[in-house]
Amino acid sequence: MALSVCSVGPWNLNPISLATPSFPFKSLKFPPFWPTQKVKMGPLSVSPMGFGTWAWGNQFLWGYQESMDNELQQIFNMAVDYDINLFDTADSYGTGRLNGQSEKLLGRFIREFQEKKGSKRDIVIATKFAAYPWRLTPGQFVNACRASLDRMQIEQIGIGQLHWSTANYAPLQELALWDGLVAMYEKGLVKAVGVSNYGPKQLLKIHDYLKDRGVPLCSAQVQFSLLSMGKDQLEIKSICDSLGVRMIAYSPLGLGMLTGKYSPSKLPNGPRALLFKQILPGLDPLLSSLRDIANKRRKTMSQVAINWCICKGTVPIPGVKSIKQAEENLGALGWRLSSDELLRLDYAANESPRRMIQNIFQTR
């Protein structure tokens, strides 16, 4: 039987001993219940941090193997047990024959979790539909939504998102995709709609277009971190605040550059190495400030970087592919950086001569 997966909630957690995520999973001492302070995202209530699943199925960039699925299931179960209810995915996540694997895994994990627990949880799946060149009509975009529902075996998606804008190279297709968002909302296939990689001008345009059609814009997903805090990001955040649209911050750790795990002499495997080699040498001011604040707070650099995103009013969705990463991400919750710490990090980010490259699909 198909399952309905729609809503869930964010919160502020009490400070707990998550600062050192090197503990074995079973030895972590979590309180039995989390104090919950939900964040509104359109009609939904979500956790103040979600989990991104780009790596689930991506062999090229993240080294995914199907042997990882058991651990990914444990990560999902652990997240839901401790009140994470927002999971971001996309119909394009997964390489080669594994295209759509992220959605398939999420659907399977939801079913197995609910069968094991014997009860349903409010889980928000936010999936993105690619603006492929062959998706030229509203009906084709609706069909893409139905395909995602089939892969996940659920009845309704929490947030259906347009993955990127085609305004720069196919403006007529853009309008058809907007009408597709309207149609999937009106048909009840999604509970809310959002966009991804939209710049300030296009964000205002689609908000007004959807509003005229009676469809509220729920969220805007953008690359947002200490490594990618630029004029456009700040303008988008300001627009979101004024319109009541929730900003979702993807790549809050700069693909791993803000974790402190890498240096010019210690680069990751795969295609990330070239990017890291170009940017890391110019990040000393920022990484030094992150490390100092983390040490004083007995947190990790990743936790400080994610908490910075939360303090800026966004909902970060750090990627996760290991239990250790999931534990560390949870340690970003339940506390807040001080105003002085935020100012110090902002200053250090501005002083660092290097920045994360802009997503090529980001519009103006």
C-alpha positions in Angstrom: 0.0 0.0 0.0 1.3 3.4 -0.8 2.3 5.7 2.0 1.6 9.4 2.4 4.7 11.4 3.3 4.1 15.1 3.9 5.0 17.1 7.0 7.4 17.2 10.0 9.0 19.7 12.4 12.2 21.6 13.4 13.3 22.5 16.8 15.9 23.6 19.2 17.6 20.8 21.1 19.0 21.0 24.6 22.8 21.0 24.7 23.9 17.4 24.8 27.1 15.5 24.4 27.3 15.5 20.6 30.3 17.6 20.4 32.7 14.7 19.8 31.1 12.5 17.1 33.9 9.9 17.3 31.9 7.9 19.9 30.6 4.6 18.6 26.9 4.9 17.6 25.6 2.7 20.4 27.5 4.6 23.1 25.8 7.9 22.4 23.6 9.1 25.3 20.6 10.8 23.8 17.7 12.1 25.9 14.6 10.0 25.3 12.7 13.0 23.9 13.8 16.1 22.1 12.3 19.5 23.0 10.7 20.5 19.7 10.5 24.0 18.2 9.3 23.6 14.7 10.2 25.8 11.8 7.4 26.8 9.4 8.0 26.0 5.7 4.8 27.0 3.9 2.1 24.7 5.2 4.7 22.3 6.7 6.5 22.1 10.0 10.1 20.9 9.7 13.2 20.4 11.7 15.6 23.4 11.8 18.1 21.1 9.9 17.4 18.5 7.3 19.6 15.8 5.7 20.6 16.0 2.1 20.8 12.8 0.0 22.8 13.8 -3.0 25.4 11.2 -2.2 22.8 8.3 -2.1 23.4 6.8 -5.5 26.1 9.1 -6.7 29.2 7.0 -7.6 31.1 9.7 -9.5 31.4 12.4 -6.9 30.6 10.6 -3.6 31.7 7.0 -4.2 28.3 5.4 -3.5 28.2 1.6 -3.5 25.0 -0.4 -2.9 26.8 -2.1 0.0 26.4 1.2 1.8 22.6 0.9 1.9 22.4 -0.8 5.3 24.3 2.1 6.9 22.2 4.6 5.0 19.1 2.9 6.5 20.6 3.3 10.0 21.3 6.9 9.3 17.7 7.5 8.2 16.3 5.6 11.3 18.6 7.6 13.6 17.6 10.9 12.1 13.8 10.3 12.4 14.2 8.9 15.9 15.8 12.2 16.9 13.3 14.4 15.2 15.0 15.1 11.8 12.0 15.1 9.5 13.2 17.0 6.4 15.0 14.9 3.7 16.1 16.6 0.4 16.5 14.6 -2.7 16.0 14.9 -6.5 14.9 12.8 -9.5 18.4 13.2 -11.0 20.3 12.0 -7.9 22.1 8.8 -8.8 24.6 8.1 -11.6 24.2 6.0 -14.7 21.9 2.9 -14.0 21.4 4.3 -10.5 19.5 7.4 -11.7 16.8 8.0 -9.2 18.4 5.8 -6.6 18.2 8.5 -3.9 14.4 8.6 -4.2 14.2 4.9 -4.2 16.2 4.5 -1.1 14.3 7.2 0.8 11.0 5.5 -0.1 12.3 2.1 1.0 13.7 3.5 4.3 10.4 5.2 5.1 8.5 1.9 4.6 10.9 -0.2 6.5 11.1 2.3 9.4 7.3 2.5 9.7 6.9 -1.3 9.5 9.5 -1.7 12.2 8.1 1.0 14.5 4.5 0.1 13.8 3.5 3.7 13.4 3.7 6.5 11.0 6.0 9.6 11.5 5.5 13.0 9.9 8.3 13.1 7.3 8.8 15.8 4.7 10.3 14.7 1.5 11.5 17.7 -0.6 12.4 16.4 -4.0 13.6 18.4 -7.0 12.5 17.8 -10.6 15.2 18.4 -13.2 14.6 20.9 -16.0 15.7 18.5 -18.7 15.4 19.8 -22.3 12.8 17.2 -23.1 10.5 18.4 -20.4 8.8 21.0 -22.5 5.2 21.0 -21.3 3.4 21.2 -18.0 2.1 17.7 -18.5 5.7 16.3 -18.9 6.7 18.0 -15.7 3.7 16.5 -13.9 4.7 13.1 -15.3 8.1 13.7 -13.7 6.4 14.2 -10.4 4.3 11.0 -10.8 7.5 9.1 -11.6 9.1 10.3 -8.3 6.0 9.3 -6.4 6.3 5.8 -8.0 9.9 5.5 -7.2 9.3 6.4 -3.5 5.9 4.6 -3.4 4.2 7.4 -1.6 1.0 9.2 -2.3 2.1 12.8 -1.9 5.4 14.7 -1.9 6.0 17.3 0.8 7.7 19.9 -1.4 8.0 19.6 -5.1 10.9 21.8 -6.3 12.0 23.0 -9.7 15.7 22.0 -9.7 16.9 25.0 -11.7 15.7 27.8 -13.9 16.0 27.7 -17.7 15.4 31.4 -18.0 18.9 32.1 -19.3 18.7 29.6 -22.2 15.1 28.5 -22.7 12.6 31.1 -21.4 9.6 29.5 -23.0 10.4 26.2 -21.3 10.6 28.1 -18.0 7.0 29.1 -18.2 5.9 25.6 -19.0 7.7 24.3 -15.9 6.1 26.9 -13.7 2.7 25.8 -15.0 3.8 22.2 -14.3 4.4 23.2 -10.6 1.0 24.7 -10.5 -0.6 21.6 -12.0 1.1 19.2 -9.6 0.0 21.4 -6.7 -3.6 21.6 -7.9 -3.7 17.8 -8.4 -2.6 17.2 -4.9 0.6 15.4 -5.9 2.7 17.8 -3.8 1.7 19.6 -0.6 3.9 22.6 -1.4 6.1 23.9 -4.1 9.6 25.4 -4.1 12.5 26.3 -6.3 16.3 25.7 -6.3 19.2 27.7 -7.8 17.0 30.8 -8.4 18.6 34.2 -8.2 16.9 37.3 -6.8 15.2 38.5 -10.1 13.8 35.1 -11.1 12.8 34.4 -7.5 10.6 37.4 -7.5 9.1 36.6 -10.9 8.2 33.0 -10.0 6.8 34.1 -6.6 4.4 36.6 -8.3 3.5 34.2 -11.1 2.6 31.4 -8.7 0.7 33.8 -6.4 -1.4 35.0 -9.3 -2.3 31.3 -9.9 -3.2 30.8 -6.2 -0.1 28.7 -5.5 2.1 29.9 -2.6 5.9 29.5 -3.0 7.1 27.5 0.0 10.9 27.4 -0.2 13.9 28.6 -2.1 17.0 26.4 -2.1 20.3 28.0 -2.7 24.0 27.3 -2.1 24.5 29.1 1.2 27.5 28.8 3.6 30.4 30.7 5.1 32.2 29.8 1.9 29.5 31.1 -0.5 28.1 34.1 1.3 27.9 36.7 -1.5 25.8 39.6 -2.6 23.3 37.3 -4.4 22.9 35.0 -1.4 22.2 37.9 1.0 19.7 39.4 -1.5 17.9 36.1 -1.9 17.7 35.8 1.9 16.3 39.3 2.2 13.7 38.5 -0.5 12.7 35.3 1.2 12.2 37.0 4.5 10.1 39.7 3.0 7.9 37.2 1.1 7.6 34.6 3.8 9.5 32.0 1.8 11.9 29.7 3.7 15.4 29.5 2.5 17.0 26.0 2.4 20.8 26.1 2.5 22.5 23.4 0.5 26.2 22.7 0.7 26.4 24.3 4.1 29.9 22.7 4.5 31.2 23.8 1.1 31.4 20.2 -0.2 33.5 19.4 2.9 36.0 22.3 2.8 34.6 23.8 6.1 35.0 20.5 8.0 38.7 21.0 8.8 39.4 17.5 7.5 41.2 18.7 4.4 44.2 20.9 3.5 46.2 21.7 0.4 48.4 18.7 1.2 45.4 16.5 2.2 42.8 16.5 -0.6 39.7 14.3 -1.0 39.6 11.6 -3.6 37.8 12.1 -6.9 36.9 15.3 -8.8 36.5 17.4 -5.6 40.3 17.4 -5.3 40.9 19.9 -8.1 38.3 22.4 -6.7 39.8 22.0 -3.1 43.3 22.6 -4.5 42.2 25.9 -5.9 40.2 27.2 -2.9 41.7 25.8 0.3 44.9 27.9 0.2 42.8 31.0 0.4 40.7 29.9 3.4 43.1 30.3 6.3 41.3 33.3 8.0 38.0 31.5 7.9 39.2 28.0 8.8 41.2 29.5 11.7 38.2 31.3 13.1 36.0 28.2 12.7 38.6 26.1 14.5 39.0 28.5 17.4 35.3 28.8 18.0 34.8 25.1 17.7 37.6 24.4 20.3 36.2 26.9 22.7 32.7 25.5 22.5 33.9 21.9 22.4 32.2 21.4 19.1 33.5 20.5 15.7 34.1 22.9 12.8 31.3 21.2 10.9 28.9 21.8 13.8 29.9 25.5 14.0 29.5 26.0 10.2 26.0 24.4 10.2 24.9 26.3 13.3 26.0 29.5 11.5 23.5 28.7 8.7 20.7 28.1 11.3 21.5 31.4 13.1 21.2 33.2 9.7 17.6 31.9 9.5 18.1 29.2 6.9 17.3 25.5 7.1 20.6 23.8 6.2 20.6 20.3 4.6 24.1 18.9 5.0 24.8 15.7 3.1 25.3 12.5 5.1 26.5 9.1 4.1 27.9 7.7 7.3 26.7 7.3 10.9 29.6 9.4 12.1 28.5 12.2 9.8 24.9 11.9 11.0 26.1 12.1 14.7 28.2 15.1 14.0 25.4 16.9 12.1 23.1 16.4 15.1 25.6 18.2 17.3 24.9 21.4 15.4 21.5 21.6 17.1 20.5 22.6 20.6 22.7 25.7 20.9 23.3 29.0 19.1 26.4 30.9 18.2 26.7 34.3 20.0 26.4 37.6 18.1 30.1 38.2 18.6 30.9 34.7 17.2 28.7 35.3 14.2 30.3 38.7 13.5 33.8 37.1 13.8 32.8 34.4 11.3 31.3 36.9 8.9 34.4 39.0 9.0 36.7 36.0 8.5 34.6 34.8 5.5 34.9 38.3 3.9 38.6 38.4 4.6 39.3 35.0 3.0 40.3 35.6 -0.6 38.7 32.5 -2.0 35.0 31.6 -2.4 33.0 28.5 -3.5 32.3 28.7 -7.2 28.7 29.6 -8.1 26.4 26.8 -9.3 26.3 27.1 -13.1 22.5 26.8 -13.0 22.1 29.7 -10.6 20.2 32.6 -12.3 20.3 36.3 -11.6 
